Amino acid sequence: MDIETSTEIWAKFVYEDKMDTRVRPIIADYWQRCKSAGVNPAGGLGRRVGDAVFASIRAANRGLIETALPIMQSVFEIVARSHFLLVLTDSVGYILESIGDETIMTKTRDMRFVPGALWSNLSVGTNAISVALDADTAIQIVGPEHYCRPHHGWTCSAAPIHGADGEIIGCLNMSGDVSGAHDHTLGLVLAAAYGIEAQLSLQRNVRLMQAALDGSADSIVLLDMRFRPIWVNAAAERLLDSTAQQLMEKDFRKIMPDVNLSEQQWVGGKKVYVNDTRILVPGRTIHCSVVIFPSEGYGGRILTLTLKEQKHMIDSVNKFSGNRATYSFVDIYSRDPAMKKTLAMAQNYARYDGNILIHGESGTGKELMAQAIHNAGSRAGGPFVAISCASIPRDLLESDLFGYEAGAFMGAITEGNPGRFELANHGTLFLDEIAELPLEFQSKLLRAVETHKICRLGGGQEISLDIRIIVSTNRRLEQSVASGSFRQDLYYRLNVLKLEIPPLRSRPGDIAFCAEQFLRRLNQLNPEMKKAMSPEFLTGLVRYDWPGNVRELQNGLERAFYSSSEKLLTENSLKFVVGTEEPMAAPSAPGGEAGEILAALTVCGGNVDAAAKRLETSRATLYRRIKKYGINPKSLK
């Protein structure tokens, strides 16, 4: 649909309240929302929050910003000449960062499309960022599809960014002049968002990024029989940091010393693939994969070289995929006897190579426990490859975990690709949400678990691996076995060493203790905002049921820390912890006087004298109340 027609459709809706059937349903839905909310179609100018508030928003999203910026910069280098703008927002729609040239930045300032501005449906009308965040979908909005008239000269492509649990933590957007609208823009944004998420497979990320960079990213060089270029494309000039004229007298046997071009077959049309070779250019060395194809042309025989610089993309994906363990047992806080027993077992298991099955509710720290085991064992120097079994599409499971050979299926990169098992060699493979694996794949996994050997998809040779396997689940696998959704033999193979992580609500002594540790870390990171917790605040924490376990406690305390303007977190601050005005109470949790005593004893490490002073009561009175409520101070030391 052309811009003029789209504008007429927009005008009929805005001024006559007539919705054309050609409007995409998702756009029509958000137009209706704007009209119902009274959004001015002639508006669309952003409104920036104050510096102090914006600073707190950036602080709350520090990890997202640090992860996203390198990828955004890489993407911008690709599209720099096209006058496109890259924008990163938080989960609400506040713009955190933007990258663009001076031409596009001037236009964004006129529209107040700047860091600190809120880009939501109600504040600036229907736009790609607000729809991507609200509908959890990647979307491209072109020209008059925007609700507000000042945005009609823009094309915007946005994709949501998901955190470890699948929740939306931000959005990546690429905007430019409507005349530059292209489907590939959305593909590039989506690929970059996947890289930031770091939860999709290495193979998928590489393929998407290569697809987004198809054509312009491939460097093509034609060599004559003296191995000197007779033609190069613009991408090759950029890669080799030389003009075509400068390259004409270069002997490529010196530029590519690891490839013996002299021995290539000049006849027969047989391609030669080199996975990783050095390209020597002035002042630096580039690692590329190379496809060499002999042919006839230009009055003689030529070699066609197709160079693909892959190291940067693969390294970036590896980095953001989290292929290393960053946590150890000192990062796991607990004073609870049951949890201490679990930690002691885990530390003992770290000495062995047996398979480990970790069971616990969502948010109890199963991956943290797996990383601690890895770092406490003999494999600490090796890779830690984590993968959520629930996040891999069913038809990509085998290729993602076991890898694939060249040409195994349409879309595979020429050189093939290693799977997660190979990436974890000499280290640990952590399979989260193991119960979500489809039954038909479990037999293939069983053999890999039994033999520590895999065969790539499309390959015929077994690959022996030196790996440790840790799996986790929030389900009872015994019940899954009984229901027929999980293989019994696989269950027995995985359940060699078992760890049970108790939920936070069953270990109230850890609630205040963990809260103290989290607050201490927040105070260290933000010394200018140091805060303390009142007894009433701690009591409220202890009384809450914590369905999200330690993760909910950590996130809630961080939210209260940044949301409260007071130096003391009081009972009034509890609403920030759970994000609701409802009181934090749970019938099954310790409450009232018992909760206050438990909180005080936890903070004081089980010391009754110190707890009595904190509660402003006598030691004897406190002992009587401890006996009354059946509290064991020793268990809190």
VENUR-V421382 format. One record per run of one state. SS is the DSSP state (H for helix, E for strand, - for the rest). FROM is the first residue (numbers start at 0). LEN is the number of residues. If there is no record, write none. Layout:
BEGIN
SS&FROM&LEN / SS&FROM&LEN
END
This chain:
BEGIN
-&0&2 / H&2&14 / -&16&8 / H&24&13 / -&37&10 / E&47&1 / -&48&2 / H&50&10 / -&60&1 / H&61&21 / -&82&2 / E&84&6 / -&90&3 / E&93&6 / -&99&2 / H&101&10 / -&111&5 / E&116&2 / -&118&2 / H&120&4 / -&124&3 / H&127&8 / -&135&3 / E&138&4 / H&142&3 / -&145&3 / H&148&3 / -&151&2 / E&153&9 / -&162&5 / E&167&10 / H&177&3 / -&180&2 / H&182&15 / -&197&4 / H&201&11 / -&212&6 / E&218&5 / -&223&4 / E&227&5 / -&232&1 / H&233&7 / -&240&3 / H&243&4 / -&247&3 / E&250&1 / H&251&4 / -&255&5 / H&260&3 / -&263&7 / E&270&11 / -&281&2 / E&283&14 / -&297&2 / E&299&9 / -&308&2 / H&310&10 / -&320&8 / H&328&3 / -&331&5 / H&336&13 / -&349&6 / E&355&4 / -&359&6 / H&365&11 / -&376&7 / E&383&5 / H&388&3 / -&391&2 / H&393&9 / -&402&1 / E&403&1 / -&404&12 / E&416&1 / -&417&2 / H&419&4 / -&423&3 / E&426&6 / -&432&1 / H&433&3 / -&436&2 / H&438&13 / -&451&1 / E&452&3 / -&455&1 / E&456&1 / -&457&4 / E&461&3 / -&464&2 / E&466&7 / -&473&3 / H&476&7 / -&483&4 / H&487&7 / -&494&2 / E&496&4 / -&500&3 / H&503&3 / -&506&2 / H&508&17 / -&525&1 / H&526&3 / -&529&2 / E&531&2 / -&533&1 / H&534&9 / -&543&5 / H&548&15 / -&563&4 / E&567&2 / -&569&1 / H&570&8 / -&578&13 / H&591&12 / -&603&4 / H&607&8 / -&615&3 / H&618&11 / -&629&3 / H&632&4 / -&636&1
END
